[in-house]
Amino acid sequence: MPTPTTHITLLAKMADGSDAAAWREFCDRYGELIRAVARRQGLQAADCDDVLQDVLLELSRVLPEFRYDPAKGRFRSYLKTIVLRAVFRRFRQKRPLTGQEAVERVVDVTADDAQIERVWEEEWRDYHLRQAMRAIEVEFSPPHRAAFQAYVVEGRDAHETAERFGLSLDQVYQIKSRILRRLSGLIEQQVNEEG
Amino acid sequence: MQSDSSWYQDPDALVTALRRVRPARPPPPQVEGYDVLDEIRSGGQGVVYLGRQHSTKRLVAIKVLHERAMASDVARRRFEREVDLVCGLRHPHIVTVYDSGRTMEQRPYLVMEFIEGRPLDQWINDSGPWPPDPGTGGTSVPPVLLSQEVRAGGGTDRRSPATEPRPHGLTSSDRATRSEGSRTRDPRLDPDAVLRLFTRICDAVSHAHQRGVIHRDLKPSNILIDEAGEPHVVDFGIARAAVGGGNDSRFTLTDQFLGTLAYASPEQLRGDPAAIDTRSDVYALGLILYLLLTGRLPHGSAASAAELVRSALEQVPPPPSVARRERGGGRPARIDDDLDTIVLKALAKEPQRRYQSADELRRDVEHYLRGEPIDAKRDSAAYVLRKLMLRHKAVSGLAAALLLAVVGFGAGMSLLYERARSEADKARQIRLFLEDTLSSVEPAERGRDVTVREVLDEAVHWAAVALADEPEIEASIRATIGNSYRALGRHAEAEAQVQRSLELRRARFGDEHPEVAHSLNLLGLLDRDRGRFESAEQWLRQGLAMRRRLLGDDHPDVGFSLNNLGLLMQDAGRLDEARQLLFETLQLRRRLYGDEHADTAMAQFRLAECLRLQGEMPPAEQLHRAALATRRTLLHAEHPDIDASLEALGSLLVAAGRAREAEPLLRECLALRQRRLPPDHPRVTAAEQALDQCRQAGTVPADAEGAGQP
């Protein structure tokens, strides 16, 4: 089973500055999370990409000095700060607002702390799920994954799923519990790594 | 330590999380008969892909809608019906919908003509007639984005081979290439050219109206300008189809409602669904023309969403010529009185004062272009004066009220930074409700459940907190909240709110003021609902007298008062008085609006019902027929007023022993309601019963049973 680079190792490699692969991996892992948060704060797709760029730039600046200290707070809250800062900077930089954007802006500004926290929390979970699903993609066969997708994620009928993928009913149930158990374990591991 | 690990340790919670996670890269949908090539844009209603049809090899845009936008059967049926209508639209300036169906993943999609171009707002920025550097030729503008809606995300190298710009005519749908390089500013964009462009947009909208399709969400991002400078209107009826039904409209709305807000007509902002018709599109066209001429929206400089709504509901927009001067720059201003008049007429607050159709608007612009006298008449001095008096009239929609409350609350939030999460959630709930209300198409037919009451209770609370310094707004909000409580039958709460609005208004405006009259009128309606006829009469008469004193005899609000008083008399069994009042209402509306008007038709309808109660069948029938005819001419084919007329006229004929004549009317009534409403809806049941009675009246055999009697 391929062991994904742990989070700490990844940060260390990135801090080193010379490891391009580490940066790519960072983008793979967190890119969607960062874009999604930016999008949910009301930015357009292109601006979300810019936010990701800004976050990477900022990280490249601070990571060499970054010392991982669980007592001082987790990486995720650190990342959150950087992302939100980048989002709001992007808002400020946008060209003079049209009427419609002005309206949109008003509501963005009214988004309160708790709401941002909720968005961040949701996106962070999604990030963990996506991360874990990657491992699932390696560890389980395509038909089993497809059956899992149909039966568990899309909520289709078990019989229908069994028939469609040429499985027995028992197999369908087994696939469900095996993949869920594995996902649960993977996420737990990820979360623990995170500190 | 993890604060919360239950979401991945509990299998059920994990499944829930899995179901809502967005995959890093969603696989493109599979659409039978097409290759789905590339995502063009993801938006509130769904995702637009570039596709190629197998059989014809032509490129198309495929819009795959979010499943959640139409989870209910009603929503799905409505969607399918709307799509049928939209597929029938063939017009050079309407983006043709070729096909629709469900993807392999069972998500609904539409296949549309692929237009290569920019949305109007971006086009205005890039090559509008009044950029700050007038007359530049040959300067480069940012690369044109390939777009079906707003802008393409991400990649740039998708469609590269350059093509010759076409000299004129439409971009054909099978052309998917364009040069990414520089492009020259369009030299044709003198004001007349802009007006001609606008007439083509009107023409497209009018074409759809004539076929029973209202756009409902006209805005610059829904109008694509192709390379030849020709407009193409997208998403006819889709706003309604995708949003209109069920409880799952929120998903779409959160992304979309703000964009829609800036182009919403006053009746849409008031959340008055019955009032939305083709003239709401006329209003949006007015805003678009305003934007084309001046580079800004009349209410666009408002400092906040609350301001924007208030301004759109209350303020007469500055004439385009003034806005243009204020903006400065650009080509020599050539907006004269006539053009101002045209734009302001399209932007009238009351639909009946607007152009009555997109075609009328187009014709007047063409008159103007040809130097002919225009049809629009400048508002009379008296009207302008009244307008000024009404400037601070109630923001009378629940939606607008809650918007103000929520935005006010939001501002409070930034000060009180550390509010508990639960309170933030409440605010969010209100906001969601607001969005729902703002765009719900038929709130009268939606479930009113406990959450609505809860949200109202919240709104009451926040109105007090957030609007302490804004008595005028607070009064309006309390009046509307009170009215909403009234609709829910919560009379005590309603009364408290309306009384408070009355106090606030008296303190602010004195005893004699149209807003005070508004509160008095509401108190009257409330007492009428509670069967307290005597006090209801007192309130309503006070309101009526005050309105007459302040507004004169010929004012729409006087009409409302007369009508309400008439209905009260009818409920109280004082039919002669009712008849007199309803007759006065009708006369007043004839004077104000003429015969061909929805409000006149409503007055005819009411008077007819009163006459029927008095047993005066022939005049009742005549009035019902007149109202029905007017409604058929003016309203959308499925407007609920039409089936109300059919039912009333049909039942009247049955009572008069003319079941044979009644039957087709009642049958049509039932068919209309069945199409619009769920099968167990009370109005459907009522129509079924009316039809049954008609058949039992003996002269008409029930069709399915084949009873043999003559």
Interface residues (C-beta under 8 A of the other chain):
Chain A: E32 A36 Q44 A45 A46 D49 T98 G99 Q100 A102 V103 E104 V106 V107 V109 T110 A111 D112 D113 A114 Q115 E117 R118 R125 D126 H128 L129 R130 M133 V152 V153 G155 S177 L180 R181 L183 S184 I187 E188 V191
Chain B: Q2 S5 W7 Y8 Q9 P11 L14 V15 A17 L18 R19 R20 V21 R22 P23 A24 R41 S42 D121 V150 R151 G153 G154 K219 L258 G259 L261 A262 R296 L297 H299 G300 S301 A302 S304 A305 L308 V406 V407 F409 G410 A411 M413 S414 Y417 E418 R419 A420 R421 E423 A424 D425 A427 R428 R431
